Amino acid sequence: MNERRKIHDWERALLQDIKESAVDLADLQSDKFDRATDDLDALYQGVCYPREGNLDGLCLDELDSAVGRQAGLLSGTDITKASELITASGNAYVNNSEFDWEALGNAVGSCFQSVCRFGMMDTKVVKKEKKKPRRVLQDKNAQETQPSVYTAKKEDIQDAQARRLGILETAIKRESGQRVSFFDVVLDSSSFEQTVENLFDASFLVHNGSLGIGLDDTTGLPFLEKREDAVKDQASSGQCILSITPAQWEGLVGAYGREEPLVGHREYLE
């Protein structure tokens, strides 16, 4: 127990000493940093418990901060004073009578802050040629060379829409009178999807002026009416958004729906 207490006291004293000696630890000419690391290494040999390891880690954090300050001083220190190097080399030769070329090489190496960029002085610099990107010639007949399958599908879709629009116009012409109930035309009591399609078709015919839409003064319900060519040209352009949910569709079917809309129910083959 006494041994553990001694280690705790030693760690606390070392931590306090490191904090108080922050300036000396960052000094490049001082040996305080080496002595602190030696003490910490010796202390680490007796660490056995987490609390002791925690104190040891705090000491390491303080030393790490000192290393950071040393690195900052090194980056701002002038290490390329060739005159001092020549003077020191001459004094070493006079005192020892033999010149230590290895020590000179190590000292000279510290005078350079970066390695040679290209290698030896006679190194040949080879410039890499940039490859020019190959330009793809534009095909003027690109639209004519499109896959026929895609074109056929697109034409099929357009034909189906044209057929539905033709059926819708014919159904409205067939009814007696100029006005037809909007719900009788578009509302399909057995299919929400076809109701949406009928809404789209009717809105298209209203947009291009073939049909007119309005509200009946008596019932307040919307109606569609056939427009003559002269009226088409005078029709004012406008835009609105129609939306319907399955729940709203069910409510409309119960209130205004008939067994089948004027355009009929379309049977799609699977």
FENPEBEL-V150573 format. One record per helix or strand of 3 or more residues. SS is the DSSP state (alpha for helix, beta for strand). FROM is the first residue (numbers start at 1). TO is the last residue. Records with the same first field share a line. If there is no record, write none. Layout:
# FENPEBEL-V150573
SS->FROM-TO ; FROM-TO
This chain:
# FENPEBEL-V150573
alpha->2-20 ; 22-26 ; 32-44 ; 50-75 ; 82-96 ; 101-109 ; 143-145 ; 148-174 ; 182-186 ; 192-207 ; 229-234 ; 246-256
beta->179-181 ; 211-215 ; 222-226
